[in-house]
Amino acid sequence: MTSTLPPRLSHSTLVPREHVHRDALSEVYLTDIICDRYPNFRVGVHLPKSHSYYSDHVGPAALRYDPLLLLECFRQTSILIAHRHVNVGFDQSFIFNTGDVTIVSDDALTITDAPGNGELSAVIVDEKLRDGEIIGIGLEMRLQLGGSAAAIMNMVIQWMPRPVWARVRTKGRRALGLDEYRHGILPQPGRAPRADRGFHAPETLGRRIDRNVVIGEVRENASAAGLEIDVLVDQRHPSLFDHPLDHIPGAVLFEAIRQSGLIAAHDLFGLSARRLRIRSFGADFTRFGELDLHTVATVTPDDDPTGYGFGVDLTQEGHQIASGRIHFDTLITPPRIAAPTGGSR
């Protein structure tokens, strides 16, 4: 009796960039996909050791792969599966509904001399149907690096034909009193997004490069016993905006969640970004973030006995566009400082 070994994933080349919705080959991190038996998949991953965005960290974080790089691998996997194995056409527009990432092992994230190759396993656990046709999927995914579990993610995505997308976007913008979006559109007077930089030294947020800072002015929020923070959206950022979009991408909002959590940990608990490690993070996206409106992150401390957790509510003109969460811990636990109850900053 002979046994058949499962086929091995290849790490020799990248998947076509169109299959993961990237313009630049340097922003593609998947190398192969194998469907062992639907709905179970294995995906090859290749992580860059040096990257102008994902590698821009100070302190111990500079020695590990960025958790948001893993998020991008999970996101690309969901799209690759949809195109290759759910037969979703390239004339469809995708929506990221919700996602939660948990870091399993910091040791597995450590950058070594070996290539950054890994294997991602994914299972479709839910299908959203309309008139008998799949229009969305829920996924459970696990990433291994160097043979060790690194992170897990649960996420939900869906898609729609581009003409339907255009109608949905036009209707949504009209309800906000905005014209149909076009590239280069000028914001209406008094409604422009914030663009002022220089409120934070990059090192305060664990960065070296100012361009990778996505938050601006910070204000205390008396009603929420937390902080209000302006979100900066740079449409020329080479990674966060790999290609033109008509809305704020999830990558920008996830980075805003991370940096809002870091500045809240610093301002409310006296913690340096160098000492913080992400344990988990996630977001539910509730409506499109408009590129020509001001975005605010409202950060509130959670009761987290194992570390430091924050809820991050992202809004535009009082309308929620996403509800985020992030949890950190530290290698050395400092004494807690009571969060302020309000007042001027």
N, C-alpha and C positions, 0 to 999 in steps of 0.2 A: 504494500500500500504506500502510495506516495502522497506527500502533502504539497500544496501549492502556497508559496509565499506571496503575501500581498505585494503589489508593485511598489517600488521605492519612488519617493518624490525626487524630482530633479531640482538642483539649485544652479544649473548651468546658465540659465538665461531668464529674463523677466517675461511675465505675461504681457500681452499687448496693452499699451497704456489706455487705449479706448475701452478695454474691458473693466477698468477700475476707475474710469472717469478722471484721468490725469492728462495734462498736456505735456509736462516734462518727464522724460524717462527717469530723471534723478529723483522724482517723487513717487516712483512705483516700487513697492516693497515685496511683491509676491512673485514667485518663480514658477509655480506649477499647481495644478489641482487634480485630484483623483476622487471620483465618486466610488467608494467601496460598495455601497448599496444604499440607494436613495432611502432616506434623506440624510445619509452620513457622508461627510467629506473630509479629506485631508488636503491641506494647502501648504506649499513651501513658502517660507519667509526668508528674506535676506535684509538684515538691518544695517544701515550705514554706520560706521564707527565715527565718522565726522560729518557734521551737517550744520549749516549756518543757523538753523532754528532749533532742531531737536538736540543738538550737542551743546547749545549755548547755556551752560549752567556753571555755577561756582560751588566749591565745597564738595562733599561726598557725592552729590548728585551728578557731578561731572564724570564720575567713574562708572556710571550705570546708564543703561539705555533708558530713555525718557518714557514714562508711562503714557504720555500722549502720542508717542511714536507707536506704541502697542495699540492704542485706540485706532490710529490710522490704519494699521494692519487689519484690525477687526473690521473696520468700515469697508476697506477695499475687498475683503473676503466676502462680505454680504453682497456687494455689487457683482463680484465675479461669479458667485453661485447663482445669482438671479439671471445673469445673462447666459451662462454656460449650461445651467441645469434646470432652470425654471422657464426657459425659453422667453425671457423678457427681451423685447426688441430694443434696438439702440435709438428708437424714436420715442422712448419713454423718458419722463423726468422723475427723479427719485426724491423721496422725502425721508429724512431721518426722524423717526417718531420719538424713540426713547432708547437710552443705553446706560448700562452700569458696568463699571470695570472694577475688579478687585485684584490687588497685587498679592500673589501667592508667596513669592520668594524674592527678596532683594538679591540674594546670592545668584539666582538665575539671571538677573538683569545685569550683573557685573560684566563690563566689557573686557574681553581677554584678547590674547594674541590670535585666537582662532577667528575665522570669518563669522559674521553675525548671522549664521544660518539657523533656522528653527522650523518647527512643524506646528501647524495650527489645525486642530480638529474642530469641526463644526457640525451641528445637528439642527435641522429645521424642526422646530417643536410646535410651530403653529403656522397656519395658512389663512390669510384673509381672502375671502371669496366675494365676488360680485357677479351675479348671473352665471355662476359656475366657473368663472375664470379667476385665477389667482392674481390678486392685485397687491399683495404684501405678504411678508413672512416674518416670523419670530425665530431667533437663532440663539442657541447656547454654544459658546465657543471657549476653547482652552488653548493657550499658547505655551509650547515648550521651547526652551532655549538650552542648548548643551545637554539635552536629555532630561532636563528638570522642568517641572511646572513653573511658569513665570507669572501668568495672569489668566483670569477668566473674564468673560463678558457675556451679558445677556443684552440683546438689542432687538428692536423692531423697526423695519423699514417698509415703505410702500412706494408705489409708482403710479403714474398716470400718463396718458398720451399728451404730447406737448400742446396740442390745441386746447385740451382741457386745462392744463397747467396755466396757459396764457389767460384763459377766461377766469380761473380762480384768482390769479394774481391781480388782474385788472379790477375785478369785483372787490377784492380785499383792500386794494389801495384806494379805490373810489370811496369806500366806507370811511377811510381815514382822511378824506379830503385831499388825496394825492393824485397827480396825473399818472397815466400809464408809465411804467418805468422804462427808461432808455439809458444806455451807457452814457455817462457824463452829465446826467440831469442835474440841474442846480437845485439845492434845497430851497424850500420856501422861507421867506424872512421869518426869523424867530424860531424856526424848527430845525435848524441845522445840527448835525452831529458834532460833538466836541472833537477838536483836533489838536488842542494845546498839549505839548509834551513838556517834560522837565519837572513834573511834580514828584517823580521818584527817581533816585539813582538806580540804574539797572541792578546793582548789587543788592539793593533792598529786597528785590524780588527774585534773587538767586540767578540773575542774568549778568552778562557782560555787554551785550549789544543793545543799544537803546531801541533799535527798530523792533525788537522782540517784546517790548513792553506794550501792553494793550489796555492799561488802565491809567486814568488821569487823576483829577482832583478828588479828594476824599472829604466827606462831611459826616458828622455824627447824625444818626437817625434816632431821635428821642423816642418815637413811637415803637420802633422795633428793637430798641436797646442794642443797636449795632451800628453799621456804617452804610452810607450811600457813596457809591464810587462811579465816576464817569468811565464809560467804556470807549476806547479809541479803536477805530476801524480803518486800517490802512489797506486800501484796495490794491496797492502796488507791492504788498508783501509777497515775496516769491514763493513761499510755502503755504501760507494761510489762504492766499488767493492764487492758486496754481493756474486758474483760468477764470475768465470773467463770469460773474454771477449777477442775478437780479435781486439777491437777498444776502443777508449776513450768513456765512456758512457756519455749520456746527463747530468746525475747528476753532474759529475765532471765539465762539461763545464758551467752549470748553476751556480755552486758555484764559478767558476772562474769569471763569469760575475758579481756576487754579490761582491766578494772581490775586483775585479778590480775597480768597481764603488766606493766602500768604500775608497780605497787608493787614488783614483783620487779626491774624495770629500775632503779628508784630505790634500793632497798635493796641490791641485789647489784652494780650497776654505777655507781651515783652519777648516774643520768640523770634529768633533770627531764621530767615529762609534757609540758611546753610544747615541748620540743625533739624529741619523738618523733612519727613519722608511721607509720601502719599501712600495711604493704605487702600483707599477706595475713592471713587468719584463717579458721578453720573448726572444725567439731565433728562428731563421730559420737555420736548419742544411743543409748545402750544399754539404758536402762530408764527408767521414769517417775520423775521427781523428786517426792517426796511433800511437800506443803505443811506437814505437821505433823512433819517430821523435820529434824534439823540437817544442813546441807550444808557440806562443806569442799572448798576448792580446793587441790590440791597442785601447786605450780608448780616446774618444773625447767628450767634454762637448756638451750637447744639449742646445738649447734656450728654457728653461722650466720656464715660468713665475710663475708657482705654486710651484716650488721646485728646485730640482737638478737632472737633467737627463743626462745620458751618453749613447753613442753608444759604443759597445764593439765588435770589429772585431777580431775573433780568426783565426789565420793562422798557417800553417806549411810550412816553406821554401817558403813563399810568396803566397801560395795557401790558399784561404779562406776555412775553414771547418765549420764555423758558424758565423752568424751575430746576435749579441745580443743587448739588450737594457734594461736599468733599470732606475727607477725613485724613488727618495727619497723625503721626506719632513722632517721638524723638528718641534718640539713643540714650540721652540723659534727661530725665524728667525734672524740670525746674519747678519751683513753687509756683502755684497758680496765683494770678493777679485777678481780682474781681473785675468783671466787665463793667464799664461805666453805665449809668442809668440815663444819661442824656446830658444836655447842656451844650454850650458852644465849644468848638474845637480850636 
